[in-house]
């Protein structure tokens, strides 16, 4: 499993097929992949500061079973949201949560041909 920003894969989403999974509250209009609403932040969270957001989002994660989430998503899933790599985002919280509970890394997608500046 990996994570990535929509903008790094949207232009060639057909190459990733069913591996792409949006965990965003709302996906870009051009996105045609799967979504997993259980991992999406709630609308009211989008205006929170980072500290408040982290607490609210952790409550969402606390109500989910990480093994079941992984099984639902698939081992080779690429979890997508809006933020650029290196910026705070909930997909990294999900990755850290899965890493902690499942004992394996969930890195940011790094693949030749992806735009490094996004």
RATASUL-V676017 format. One record per backbone hydrogen bond with DSSP energy under -1.0 kcal/mol. CO is the residue of the C=O (numbers start at 1). NH is the residue of the N-H. E is the energy in kcal/mol with one decimal. If there is no record, write none. Layout:
# RATASUL-V676017
co->CO nh->NH e->E
co->CO nh->NH e->E
This chain:
# RATASUL-V676017
co->2 nh->79 e->-3.0
co->3 nh->109 e->-3.5
co->4 nh->81 e->-1.3
co->5 nh->8 e->-1.3
co->6 nh->9 e->-1.5
co->6 nh->10 e->-2.6
co->9 nh->12 e->-1.8
co->10 nh->13 e->-1.2
co->12 nh->15 e->-1.6
co->13 nh->16 e->-1.2
co->13 nh->17 e->-1.3
co->16 nh->19 e->-1.9
co->17 nh->20 e->-1.3
co->19 nh->78 e->-3.3
co->20 nh->34 e->-1.2
co->21 nh->80 e->-2.9
co->22 nh->36 e->-2.7
co->28 nh->31 e->-1.6
co->34 nh->22 e->-2.8
co->36 nh->39 e->-1.9
co->37 nh->40 e->-1.5
co->42 nh->45 e->-1.5
co->43 nh->46 e->-1.4
co->45 nh->48 e->-1.9
co->49 nh->53 e->-2.7
co->50 nh->54 e->-2.8
co->51 nh->55 e->-1.6
co->52 nh->56 e->-2.4
co->53 nh->57 e->-3.3
co->54 nh->58 e->-2.2
co->55 nh->59 e->-1.5
co->56 nh->60 e->-1.1
co->57 nh->61 e->-2.2
co->58 nh->62 e->-2.6
co->60 nh->63 e->-1.1
co->61 nh->64 e->-2.0
co->65 nh->69 e->-2.6
co->66 nh->70 e->-2.4
co->67 nh->71 e->-2.4
co->68 nh->72 e->-2.7
co->69 nh->73 e->-2.5
co->70 nh->74 e->-2.8
co->74 nh->77 e->-1.7
co->77 nh->2 e->-2.4
co->78 nh->21 e->-2.5
co->79 nh->4 e->-2.4
co->80 nh->23 e->-2.9
co->81 nh->6 e->-2.3
co->84 nh->87 e->-1.9
co->90 nh->94 e->-2.5
co->91 nh->95 e->-2.4
co->92 nh->96 e->-2.6
co->93 nh->97 e->-2.4
co->94 nh->98 e->-2.8
co->95 nh->99 e->-2.8
co->96 nh->100 e->-2.6
co->97 nh->101 e->-2.2
co->98 nh->102 e->-2.9
co->99 nh->103 e->-1.8
co->107 nh->3 e->-2.1
co->111 nh->114 e->-2.0
